[in-house]
Amino acid sequence: MDFQAQLKSFLSRATGDPAASIEELRRHTQGFSMETVSFVGAWREAGALQKRRLILRRQPDAGLLEPYDLRPQVAAMRALQGVMQVPPLLWFEEDPAVLGAPFYVMGFVDGDVPLPMIAPGAELPIADAATREALAADLARNLAALHRFEWHGAGFESFAVPSGPRQAAQMQIDLWRGYYQRSRPDPSPMLERALRELDRRARAFPEQGPVSIVHGDFRTGNFLRQGTRVTAVLDWELVHLGDPMEDLAWACSRLWRGQTDLAGLLVPRARFLELYREAGGFDVDSARLAFYDLLGAVKMAAIMLTGIRAFADARTDDVRMAIFAHQVDGLNMVIGESLGLVPSLSN
């Protein structure tokens, strides 16, 4: 049975309509961490025809964030419906026999994806400053709503729960050190230096403090928008419980602002932090923010090394993984900037 036939069979079971059908099946190459397929599903429900454009996200055989577990992101998206802009999650299937790997199906959300990329001398992706300001404000509102959400008793029982900022920081260091070490690269002096520095800084953080849901990849490029409004926050693969400063630092990272001071190429970094506070987010702790800025660069390097290893081991034929080998040196410069070892990379 081919993929479309398997998907049709699943839709029939999920909707209870043996005559359910699949149209306009399309595989998408955007994104690196999961396989994405769009299709139009049609079925009858209580005698009425339902026809919806849907998005299926399936666990890959190998990729940047292995080993994969879709359950945390499914739990988060389900819990956050109506709290912030999250795609409507319809079905989750853990049995790999159904489509070859675990997957979930979401409702399609209209919007375009601003990308955090700008060529030297080029205009910003969103040229109008007022539009960027309003969009950044809505993005900050979504982030504050996420961080202030009362997650106790809301389906997060399987999540590891840090006691506060110190343990949250150490858990993230251990996670990304593990990715780096499992990729079995030649020793990276810059990464080793950064990990030692992260260990040192984490020991100074308070044992008690805010623990929130952390998206883990909250940034320009991972949300849909219509005009100045965020219509959906996407890509929940890295969701966990931790320090809200982690999401703030990632949203403002050098990785997504190029040689500008615009967080996500939207507004100045200081302004985005102000918008987050105005939206009801947590007070910004500059030491923890700087810690997660450095950790973010280490995280990206570890992710790239994982993709390079998966390609080298022939567990994926996605050539984009191999291209990461040409980008690791640039990440060393970003890490060096965060450590104060190289001059500012801004113009």
Buried (B, 14 or more C-beta within 10 A) or exposed (E): EEBEEBBBBBBBBBBEBEEBBBEEBEEEEEBBBBBBBBBBBBBBEEEEEEEBBBBBBBBBBBBBBBEBBBBBBBBBBBBBEEBBBBBBBBBBBBEEEBBEBBBBBBEBBEBEBBEBEBEEEEEBBBEEEEBBBBBBBBBBBBBBBBBBBEBEEBBBEEBEBBEBBBBBBBBBBEBBBEBBEBBEBEEBEBBEBBBEBBBEBBEEBEEEBBBBBBBBBBBBBBBBBEEBEBBBBBBBBBBBBBBBBBBBBBBBBBBBBBEBBBBBBBBBBEBBBBBBBEBEBBEBBEEBBBBBBBBBBBBBBBBBBBBBBBBBEEBBEBEEBBEBBEEBEEBBBBBBBBBEEBEEEEE
